[in-house]
C-alpha cells in the first residue's frame, strides 16, 4: 500500500546574510567566528532540523555560504546592493516558491530556539495570517519570521516603490506576533564587536551549564 500523503507543511529555511556589516568594519557578519565557527554555521545548525531545506541569501562569498545551503543573490540590479533584509526575503521567496512556509532568520542570531519554525507557523495559522514574526517580552525581532511565498508580488511592489522598512511591510500584510517570552536570549544578535564578545561569553556559559 502506498504511503498516505503527509499533511505536514513544506517548510524552507532562509538565512539572511546580505548585510553590509557597517558596525563590523564592513566585514561579512555571517562569516565572523564565534567559538571557532562562522556565525552562519551556528544559525544553520539551529535552523536545519526545523525545515526541509536551507537557502542562504547573500551578495558576497557565495562559495563559502554554499556549504550550508543553496545560495541565492541578495538584491535586484534595478534596486542596488545592500538594500536591507527585505531584498533577501524577496530572493528567498522566489527560490522557495513551492514551499508552504519560509522561515527567515538573520545570519547573526546564533542561539535561535529549537522550536522557532513551529511556533512562528502556529501563530500565523492560528490568526489566518500570511506572516508571523518573533517577539520576546517587549522586544520585537522582525527579521525572524515565517511567511507565505504568495507574499512575493506585493513585496516586489513595495520595494520598487522605494520602501525598505520591514515593520511597515509586515503591518501592511497583516503580520502577527509569535511570543517567545520564555526564550529572550535566543534572539541575541551580533551587530558590533562588543556584541560578538558578549555572544562568546554566553556560548561559554551555555557549554558549562
PADOPA-573943 format. One record per residue (C-alpha): residue number from 0; x, y, z; residue in three letters. Coordinates in nm, 4 decimals, padded with zeros to 6 digits, m for minus. Layout:
N
[NUM,[X,Y,Z],"ALA"] ...
end
This chain:
209
[0,[00.0000,00.0000,00.0000],"UNK"] [1,[00.1319,00.3436,m00.0865],"UNK"] [2,[00.2057,00.5792,00.1975],"UNK"] [3,[m00.0617,00.8381,00.2658],"UNK"] [4,[00.0430,01.1901,00.1646],"UNK"] [5,[00.1864,01.3875,00.4522],"UNK"] [6,[m00.0171,01.6763,00.5888],"UNK"] [7,[00.2938,01.8413,00.7315],"UNK"] [8,[00.3694,02.1773,00.5727],"UNK"] [9,[00.6628,02.2081,00.3362],"UNK"] [10,[00.8976,02.4458,00.5151],"UNK"] [11,[01.2076,02.6114,00.3725],"UNK"] [12,[01.4596,02.7903,00.5901],"UNK"] [13,[01.6137,03.1181,00.4760],"UNK"] [14,[01.9259,03.2658,00.6338],"UNK"] [15,[01.9700,03.6349,00.5563],"UNK"] [16,[02.3397,03.7033,00.5019],"UNK"] [17,[02.3400,04.0064,00.2761],"UNK"] [18,[02.4156,04.2874,00.5190],"UNK"] [19,[02.6978,04.5368,00.4856],"UNK"] [20,[02.8332,04.4791,00.8347],"UNK"] [21,[02.8627,04.8547,00.8744],"UNK"] [22,[02.9197,04.8278,01.2513],"UNK"] [23,[03.1704,04.5462,01.1999],"UNK"] [24,[03.4117,04.7361,00.9741],"UNK"] [25,[03.2074,04.6123,00.6761],"UNK"] [26,[03.3045,04.2526,00.7385],"UNK"] [27,[03.0703,03.9770,00.6247],"UNK"] [28,[02.8979,03.9108,00.9566],"UNK"] [29,[02.7839,03.5605,00.8740],"UNK"] [30,[03.1457,03.4510,00.8392],"UNK"] [31,[03.2761,03.6073,01.1606],"UNK"] [32,[03.3960,03.3417,01.4061],"UNK"] [33,[03.2046,03.2541,01.7213],"UNK"] [34,[03.3753,02.9825,01.9258],"UNK"] [35,[03.5808,02.8873,01.6230],"UNK"] [36,[03.2918,02.8569,01.3788],"UNK"] [37,[03.1312,03.1142,01.1480],"UNK"] [38,[02.8139,03.2695,01.2824],"UNK"] [39,[02.6202,03.1254,00.9895],"UNK"] [40,[02.7277,02.7760,01.0944],"UNK"] [41,[02.5624,02.8206,01.4345],"UNK"] [42,[02.2464,02.9556,01.2729],"UNK"] [43,[02.2303,02.6758,01.0160],"UNK"] [44,[02.2773,02.4109,01.2832],"UNK"] [45,[01.9817,02.5531,01.4787],"UNK"] [46,[01.7510,02.6014,01.1825],"UNK"] [47,[01.8252,02.2988,00.9611],"UNK"] [48,[01.6460,02.0381,01.1805],"UNK"] [49,[01.3304,02.2511,01.1703],"UNK"] [50,[01.2992,02.2802,00.7920],"UNK"] [51,[01.3165,02.0650,00.4789],"UNK"] [52,[01.5948,02.2670,00.3143],"UNK"] [53,[01.8115,02.5719,00.3714],"UNK"] [54,[01.8584,02.8740,00.1458],"UNK"] [55,[02.1215,03.1415,00.2065],"UNK"] [56,[02.0579,03.4904,00.0734],"UNK"] [57,[02.3941,03.6597,00.0235],"UNK"] [58,[02.5720,03.9029,m00.2060],"UNK"] [59,[02.9337,03.8019,m00.1447],"UNK"] [60,[03.1350,03.4905,m00.0542],"UNK"] [61,[02.8778,03.2632,m00.2166],"UNK"] [62,[03.1305,02.9794,m00.2293],"UNK"] [63,[03.1687,02.9794,00.1479],"UNK"] [64,[02.7968,03.0017,00.2154],"UNK"] [65,[02.7220,02.7176,m00.0269],"UNK"] [66,[02.8302,02.4580,00.2288],"UNK"] [67,[02.5252,02.5489,00.4397],"UNK"] [68,[02.2542,02.5604,00.1730],"UNK"] [69,[02.1541,02.6804,m00.1705],"UNK"] [70,[02.2833,03.0353,m00.2201],"UNK"] [71,[02.0693,03.2990,m00.3888],"UNK"] [72,[02.1807,03.6514,m00.4738],"UNK"] [73,[02.0529,03.9182,m00.2380],"UNK"] [74,[01.9088,04.2045,m00.4425],"UNK"] [75,[01.7958,04.3108,m00.7870],"UNK"] [76,[02.0101,04.5117,m01.0310],"UNK"] [77,[01.7485,04.7856,m01.0531],"UNK"] [78,[01.7390,04.8274,m00.6753],"UNK"] [79,[02.1098,04.8026,m00.5958],"UNK"] [80,[02.3058,04.6050,m00.3372],"UNK"] [81,[02.2834,04.6230,00.0419],"UNK"] [82,[01.9244,04.7463,00.0402],"UNK"] [83,[01.8192,04.5790,00.3629],"UNK"] [84,[01.6716,04.2439,00.4673],"UNK"] [85,[01.3599,04.2656,00.2517],"UNK"] [86,[01.5728,04.2198,m00.0613],"UNK"] [87,[01.6984,03.8961,00.0870],"UNK"] [88,[01.3445,03.7950,00.1803],"UNK"] [89,[01.2338,03.8543,m00.1789],"UNK"] [90,[01.5200,03.6422,m00.3131],"UNK"] [91,[01.4324,03.3618,m00.0743],"UNK"] [92,[01.0625,03.3724,m00.1559],"UNK"] [93,[01.1427,03.3420,m00.5259],"UNK"] [94,[01.3770,03.0479,m00.4622],"UNK"] [95,[01.1238,02.8587,m00.2487],"UNK"] [96,[00.8022,02.9319,m00.4340],"UNK"] [97,[00.6960,02.5680,m00.3944],"UNK"] [98,[00.7086,02.5775,m00.0129],"UNK"] [99,[00.4094,02.6260,00.2128],"UNK"] [100,[00.6113,02.8408,00.4522],"UNK"] [101,[00.9515,03.0048,00.4595],"UNK"] [102,[01.1159,03.0657,00.7960],"UNK"] [103,[01.3624,03.3527,00.7651],"UNK"] [104,[01.6308,03.4430,01.0181],"UNK"] [105,[01.9366,03.6721,01.0176],"UNK"] [106,[02.2843,03.5219,00.9954],"UNK"] [107,[02.3831,03.6923,01.3225],"UNK"] [108,[02.1392,03.5169,01.5608],"UNK"] [109,[02.3363,03.2083,01.6704],"UNK"] [110,[02.1129,03.0929,01.9590],"UNK"] [111,[01.7751,03.0520,01.7882],"UNK"] [112,[01.5066,02.8370,01.9576],"UNK"] [113,[01.4795,02.4743,01.8517],"UNK"] [114,[01.1037,02.5223,01.8020],"UNK"] [115,[01.1222,02.8567,01.6219],"UNK"] [116,[00.9626,02.7378,01.2975],"UNK"] [117,[00.6791,02.5506,01.4650],"UNK"] [118,[00.5833,02.8392,01.6901],"UNK"] [119,[00.6017,03.1028,01.4180],"UNK"] [120,[00.3873,02.8954,01.1826],"UNK"] [121,[00.1388,02.8086,01.4559],"UNK"] [122,[00.0939,03.1783,01.5392],"UNK"] [123,[00.0390,03.2670,01.1740],"UNK"] [124,[m00.2023,02.9827,01.1083],"UNK"] [125,[m00.3998,03.0489,01.4258],"UNK"] [126,[m00.4509,03.4099,01.3170],"UNK"] [127,[m00.5006,03.3144,00.9498],"UNK"] [128,[m00.2171,03.5489,00.8663],"UNK"] [129,[00.0427,03.5026,00.5917],"UNK"] [130,[00.3238,03.6160,00.8236],"UNK"] [131,[00.4302,03.5896,01.1860],"UNK"] [132,[00.7369,03.7470,01.3461],"UNK"] [133,[00.9100,03.6750,01.6747],"UNK"] [134,[00.8659,03.8813,01.9888],"UNK"] [135,[01.0316,03.8185,02.3252],"UNK"] [136,[00.8991,04.0325,02.6073],"UNK"] [137,[00.8701,04.3835,02.4693],"UNK"] [138,[01.1429,04.3258,02.2122],"UNK"] [139,[01.0380,04.2805,01.8515],"UNK"] [140,[01.2553,04.0585,01.6305],"UNK"] [141,[01.1003,04.1362,01.2961],"UNK"] [142,[01.3729,03.9690,01.0862],"UNK"] [143,[01.2834,03.6323,01.2436],"UNK"] [144,[00.9631,03.5426,01.0626],"UNK"] [145,[00.7562,03.2745,00.8941],"UNK"] [146,[00.5841,03.3836,00.5764],"UNK"] [147,[00.3982,03.2548,00.2726],"UNK"] [148,[00.5626,03.2647,m00.0723],"UNK"] [149,[00.2413,03.4217,m00.2042],"UNK"] [150,[00.3583,03.7494,m00.0496],"UNK"] [151,[00.6293,03.7912,m00.3139],"UNK"] [152,[00.4398,04.0026,m00.5723],"UNK"] [153,[00.3298,04.2512,m00.3090],"UNK"] [154,[00.6799,04.2643,m00.1638],"UNK"] [155,[00.8261,04.3379,m00.5059],"UNK"] [156,[00.5789,04.6240,m00.5470],"UNK"] [157,[00.6679,04.7571,m00.2014],"UNK"] [158,[01.0414,04.7529,m00.2792],"UNK"] [159,[01.0057,04.9067,m00.6215],"UNK"] [160,[00.8087,05.1921,m00.4658],"UNK"] [161,[01.1233,05.2727,m00.2670],"UNK"] [162,[01.0179,05.1359,00.0712],"UNK"] [163,[01.2605,04.9275,00.2781],"UNK"] [164,[01.1150,04.9210,00.6328],"UNK"] [165,[01.0495,04.5652,00.7473],"UNK"] [166,[00.7961,04.6549,01.0151],"UNK"] [167,[00.5888,04.8725,00.7838],"UNK"] [168,[00.5651,04.5995,00.5223],"UNK"] [169,[00.4762,04.3401,00.7849],"UNK"] [170,[00.1992,04.5616,00.9197],"UNK"] [171,[00.0595,04.6107,00.5702],"UNK"] [172,[00.0277,04.2355,00.5132],"UNK"] [173,[m00.1401,04.1760,00.8487],"UNK"] [174,[00.1505,04.0115,01.0294],"UNK"] [175,[00.1062,03.8796,01.3834],"UNK"] [176,[00.3490,03.8248,01.6701],"UNK"] [177,[00.4633,03.4865,01.7946],"UNK"] [178,[00.5667,03.5249,02.1576],"UNK"] [179,[00.8907,03.3775,02.2906],"UNK"] [180,[00.8886,03.5293,02.6391],"UNK"] [181,[01.0393,03.2048,02.7686],"UNK"] [182,[01.3497,03.2404,02.5498],"UNK"] [183,[01.4639,03.6049,02.5287],"UNK"] [184,[01.8332,03.5146,02.4984],"UNK"] [185,[01.7597,03.3003,02.1940],"UNK"] [186,[01.7326,03.6137,01.9828],"UNK"] [187,[02.0635,03.7679,02.0864],"UNK"] [188,[02.2102,03.9122,01.7693],"UNK"] [189,[02.5603,04.0226,01.6822],"UNK"] [190,[02.5944,04.3674,01.5251],"UNK"] [191,[02.9081,04.5038,01.6907],"UNK"] [192,[03.2408,04.3721,01.8236],"UNK"] [193,[03.1097,04.4157,02.1790],"UNK"] [194,[02.8028,04.2063,02.0984],"UNK"] [195,[03.0247,03.9377,01.9465],"UNK"] [196,[03.2248,03.9281,02.2694],"UNK"] [197,[02.9001,03.9023,02.4673],"UNK"] [198,[02.7880,03.6136,02.2460],"UNK"] [199,[03.1210,03.4394,02.3116],"UNK"] [200,[03.0631,03.4711,02.6861],"UNK"] [201,[02.7039,03.3480,02.6591],"UNK"] [202,[02.8064,03.0498,02.4461],"UNK"] [203,[03.0718,02.9590,02.7024],"UNK"] [204,[02.8157,02.9734,02.9830],"UNK"] [205,[02.5797,02.7501,02.7849],"UNK"] [206,[02.8544,02.4923,02.7360],"UNK"] [207,[02.9291,02.4838,03.1079],"UNK"] [208,[02.5648,02.4588,03.2191],"UNK"] 
end
